[in-house]
Amino acid sequence: MSELFEDYATVARRTVAYDEMFDDANQPRSEYRPVAAALEELNLADVTARADSMARTFLDRGVTFDFAGEERPFPLDIVPRVIAGSDWDSLERGVTQRVHALEAFLNDIYDKMSVVSDGVIPRRLITSSAHFHREVAGFDPAGGVRVHISGIDVVRDAEGTFRVLEDNVRVPSGVSYVLENRRAMAKGLPEAFGQQHIRPVEEYPRRLLAALRKTAPPGAEDPTVVVLTPGVFNSAYFEHTLLAGLMGVELVEGRDLICRSNRVYMRTTAGEQRVDVIYKRIDDEFLDPLQFRADSVLGCPGIVNAARAGTVTIANAVGNGVADDKLVYTYVPDLIRYYLNEEPIIANVDTFRLEEPVAREEVLDRLDELVVKPVDGSGGKGLVIGPDATADELAALRNRILADPRGWIAQPVLQLSTVPTMSGGQFGPRHVDLRPFAVNDGENVWVLPGGLTRVAMKEGSLIVNSSQGGGSKDTWVVDGQSDSAPVRPEAAPVTERVSVWPVETGWRDRQPEQQQQQLHGLHQNSGEGEVHNNA
């Protein structure tokens, strides 16, 4: 390999993480061989020049993030994250399965709550969630879909097996970086592109627009779709403008909309125009001051009543945030079994429910070994990594857990898989996560090939969010035989550890077979703002 990989094997041995590019013999895995061959021909000057070129491209296109008050190009590493097609196909099925289960769950809890009466999940867990909104209970959303767009965060553990870390079905973002990364990498490492078939990502806007139009209210023959943004000060504003432009629809703010007679209209230079579908990029609490925060100027009064009347589709649906609750996450494998009568294809990360006395006692005894997360946190807010915490921080955490056990979960510190990343004049192993994006049109779930890979740029760090120095990689799904550790097949699913929290199983005998960010600086469920495992 190139001299840029001279110390790679030595550094890689410092961790037990699964390396996605190199096997135990330090040989490139089959899906990475074209990339390895391209990198073999490069020296430090070549890599630096290409990295500078990609950064300039991002600056020119406005692909930036705020770091300490300074706008910087979003870091994109020259080594792509490569996933073999066979591995991706299994991952794709797992993501699709999860979206179907979450869609069924949200429909159920805002209607009959059969999942509660059948003993699968406690009622108090749902009703105590900060994002369970009674304001939207009792009616079906226009178009019949609640989870139009989802981002299911997954990681690869020390054995190379994919596991779900969390679900994002409220306001998932970050797909703009997927599209821009691909554009930049086509110029940054063109030698590797011609050596293999890389599944394209460019059709995402078309798929999204088709799904939004398909879920428009009945009678809308030529639906008008808009993207609702909080405005230019939002950290994801670039994504809002990009998607609106690529879909060919209007980008609007709350002040551009008006509700009258339970219908939504958009103010234009030619007068008011009826709106059929709103792709909202603001959190529910700021959407409608008549229903939620009365001081919000980001949404439009009356939107929720229009949705209740069935005259407008809101994507994603109001109230989806309960499915993002990290305590609900621990029940998703059971929700898959309950609603779909299937075993989970992708397992959860082992998780302790701290509202369970046995689990809480164990976690309190092991705070210095675990990662503890608030159930409604995002962007790493409130998260405590036990091995890195001080005694005072652990003592304060203990008090917070005892005061509000329902508000916390705990997980082991995962050694996320690594991919070579340029740093300090050489390639070194850096930890990565992955957010696949899925689009649901009510009949089919389409998963964008690859998704957003975020990378921790510092050796040994598990922090991947850009505000703390993290970056990203273009994610290539390539067709061909893989010699890497496969995702377990559907017939033999991986299971998560559940022994520390008792789960009721009586419902199995009773069930039928088929049963944001709005303020400047706040980035809810964002593609840039989390810590893994550890988010």
C-alpha positions, 0 to 999 in steps of 0.5 A: 500500500501507499506510504500514506498507510505506513502506520495504519495496521499499528494504529488499528491494533489499538482498538478492537473495532471492526475495520471496514477496509482491511481484514485481519491480515491487513489486506483490502476487503474485496469491495474496497480493492478498487479504492485501495488501488486508486489510493496506491497511486496517490501521495500526500501532495495529491491527497491534500490538493484533492481535499482542498479542491473538494473543500472549495467546491463545498464553500462555493455551493454553501455546504458549510456548518457553523463552528465557533461562529465561523462558517466552514466547509463540511469536512469530506474525507477522500476515502469513501465508505464502501458497503458490499451490495449483499450486505446492503440488501440485508440492511435495506430490508431491515430498514424497510421492516423498521419503517413499516413497524413504526408506521403501524405503531404511530397509527395505532397509538393515535387511534385504538392503542391496541399495542397497549391493551395487548400488553406489548408496551405500557400506556404510561411510556407513550403518554409520558413522552414529550412528543406524544401529542393528543392534539392529533389523536383520533384522525387519520392523516391525509394520504394515509402515511405518517412516516414519509421520510425516515433516517434510521441510524445504524452502526457496525459493532466489533464483529462487523454486524449492523445494529440500529442505534436510534430511529429518526422519524420526526424531522430527519435531516442530512440527506443533502450531504449525501447528494453533495458528497457524491458530486464532490467525490466524483471529482475527488477520486475519479479513478475508483468510480470506473472500476465498479458499479456504485449504486446512484443516489441522485434519484432521491429528490424524484422519489421524495417528490413522488411520495409526497404527491402520492400522499396528497389529499384525495381530489388533488389531481395536480398536488402543490407541494411546498417545503416549510423551513424555519428560515435562513438562520437554521443550521439545515437551511442549505438542505431545505433550499437544495431539496426544494430546488431539486424537487422544483417546489416552493420553499416557504416560511410560516409567514408565507402561508395562510389557513382559511376554512380549514384549507392552506394557501400560499401567498404568491405574487399572483395571489393565493395558491392552494397548498396540498402537501407541506414537507415540514422542516420545523418541529411540531411544537413550533408548527401551529401556535393555536395548538402548541407554542403560542409564541411561535412565529415559525409556523402558521395558525390553523395548519393542524385543523386543516390536517384534521379536516383532511385538506392538507398532508403534513410530512412527516406527520405531527406526533411522530416524535414519540417514535423517536423516544429512546425508551420507545426504541427499546421496544421496537423489536417487539413492535416488529413482532407484534405488527408484522409477525416477523423477527427483526432483521437488524437488532438494537444495540443492547440497552438498559431501560432505567425505569426498570428497577433491576436495570437501574440498579445495575446501571447505577453500579456501572455508571463509569462503564456505560453511555447514558443518554436522555430519551429525548436528547439529540445532538449529543445533548445531555449524554454522558460517556461513563469512562470519560466522565469525572467523579463529580459528573457521575455523581450528578448523573446518578442524582438525575437518574434517580429523580427521573428514571423514565428520562434515561437509557444506558448502553455499553460503549460501542467500538464503532467500526472504522474506515481509513481517514486522512489526518496528520499526513497519513491515513488512520482508522476513524470511527463511523456511523451511518444514517440510511434514509427511507422514503415511504409513499404508502405502498412501498418503502424505498431506501436511498443506497448508502445514506450519510456516513459520519466520521470522527476525525480524531483517533479513538474518538466516537464523536462524529458531529461536525460542531465537535470536529467530525466529518463525513464520507461518501457512502458507496454501495457496490455490487459484487461478492463480499468477503466481509462479515455479513449482516445476519440473514432474515432467517437467523436474525441477530437479537439484542440483550434483553435480560436486564429488563423483563418484557411481558410476553402474554400479548403474543397469545392474544395478538392476531397474526397481522396486527426542529429545529426552529431556534437559531443554533438548535438542530433537532434530529439533524444529520450533523449533530449527534454522538455515536455510540453515543448519541 
